[in-house]
Amino acid sequence: MELKPGLSALVTGGASGIGKAISLALAQKGVFVTIVDFSEVRGKEVASLIEKENMKFHENLRFPSAIFVKCDVTNASDVVAAFEKHMETYGGLDICINNAGIVTTNLFHKDKTDGTSTWRRTVNVNFVAVIDCTRIAIQMMRFKKKPGVIINLGSASGLYPMYADPIYSGTKGGVVLFTRSLAPLKREGIRVNVLCPEFVQTELSSTVNPKLIDAVGGFMAMEDVVNGAFELIKDESKAGACLWIAQRRGMEYWPSPTEERKYLINSRSKGSVTHIKFPNIRLPHSFEKIVVHTLSHNFRSATKIVQIQFKFPIEPQHALVKIIYAGVNASDVNFSSGRYFSGNAKEVATRLPFDAGFEAVGIVASVGDSVRHVKVGTPVALMTFGSYSEFTMVPAKHLLPVPRPDPEVVAMLTSGLTASISLERAGHMQSGQVVLVTAAAGGTGQFAVQLAKLAGNKVVATCGGERKAALLKSLGVDRVIDYRNEKVKDVLKKEFPKGVDIVYESVGGEMFDLCLNALAVYGRLIVIGMISQYQGEHGWKPLTYTGLCEKILAKSQTVAGFFLVQYAHMWQEHLDRLFDLYASRKLKVAVDPKKFHGLASVADAVEYLHSGESLGKVVVCIDPAFSQQMAKL
Ligand code: NAP
């Protein structure tokens, strides 16, 4: 929802603390606000402050741009009256912030009364009233048939226990799951989200033990909480979302994709539906896949599409996956030339025909009897050979469960993992260094630049073309060198006279030479690949690097090779990290906008990648009809 003048919001507990801050911030966007609070003096004060802010946006209004309604949120009829007053004044309700909350002053198990004035009141204010206000807000939004956003104020203590106030923690935990369970209302245009800040300096937190506040890194800025609320209002994809805001970690959606994945898979009993119900998969009698029939670095002439009959029953440890998106890699042409297999050409030729494609995402269509960690309907990623196929049968242990089978997830596989693992393992990347990335706007380069930046480094990146340079700038690269406009060698010499500390090099040939020359003392050059050599006239001819040993010896440098296949034991861990960074918006994933549909387009996609024109990750949609159904979910 775009925050714009003329929208209206109702804020409970709006007279002070977080409620007041959000109300004033809304007023700065020209939003009309009803302050609902117990405290009349402070409530009226806030309403008049909002009126002042709102004067910038509205002239000659026939109604006040802010009103105060005195109300105890635990009193059901008071609450109804407050909402009715708002509707009467503003004719609708766009935003409802259920913020009123209190802490418990005495430990509940020491309470010898019926708890009415202590813990029971906390439950009523923090939880029962939130349910009540959410209920009324939903009814009013439905009545007006206009989209609306409800934000319930939870707390970090609704995600983790707060031993000092179990009642407060329990009520906030209730608010979190209550709100998350309302995600399906999105279908009616009503988005209910929960905001869970850690400690903010307000009246409520003044009763909390300062040691506890210090232990979580001190008070958070109120501005961060307001930004969180605004994100939940503006981002149309957020419904049933729980945004945790912490001084130490910034904004983070909870549960993280890693947690969510565990929860989704483990909590499903046999035969129950998945959290996201993907369209049913009908198994045809046969399916198509791409095989390499002749060894050649020319992918098109090396491959063909063949028809395969399904073989049932499925082996006990295997799973059948319907592939939705497959990733295209520079090395597809090396695979089709047989380079991935050991032995001489004659020995490799005995393997023909073999399946092509390195990576894909899809949905489990069927499982063998012994398979436990995935079930029919689980979205999965796979990095086994043979992913240019409509279906693939693989040992289930190779499947990596993912939240959704999306193109961005494909990009995180070979491309994302190569960057993530190699910078850590081969590059020993720390912070405060200069990191140079070549072919930086490509599938894997885009991840390398961002991970180097996130680690606190200065990033230099090479690319060919303005579109790519613009992408790299948007990813935060400090110095983009578009080699079509300036000489990489000259820029490095002039602007980085002490050299660069790490090079993520995937072009090879001349680019390798000049990167090596630009390496600082103790520098590490990671050989990721050599795309410029893969498709020479007679295929890939190995080069000899005269003087390499002398060069690296003189400067205590390292040239480290990296091949992802050898790091399979680290894939899941790094994939989870990439997901988490992506979900928390710290990492962007660029997928090339050019559409490739069906297996027949794979050779076009491989050639497109090698044309040098691609931007980000090149992905083929294997089943466009199915992915369209999915996109509607
Ligand atoms: P990519 O970077 O998306 O490849 C396309 C980009 O490479 C082009 O946009 C172009 O960028 C550059 N390029 C293409 N053809 C070229 C040529 N003939 N000469 C010079 N540059 C050329 O592809 P990718 O799949 O992510 O692979 C990138 C590199 O990483 C490859 O060398 C690949 O083998 C390697 N890789 C290695 C591993 C591993 O485990 N070691 C894993 C994945 C990928 P600019 O013109 O903008 O430079």
Residues whose N, C-alpha, C, O or C-beta is under 5 A from the ligand:
A	BS01	NAP	V328 N329 A330 S331 T414 S415 T418 A439 G442 G443 T444 G445 T462 C463 G464 S506 V507 V527 I528 G529 M530 I531 S532 F562 F563 L564 V565 L609 H610 G612 E613 S614 G616
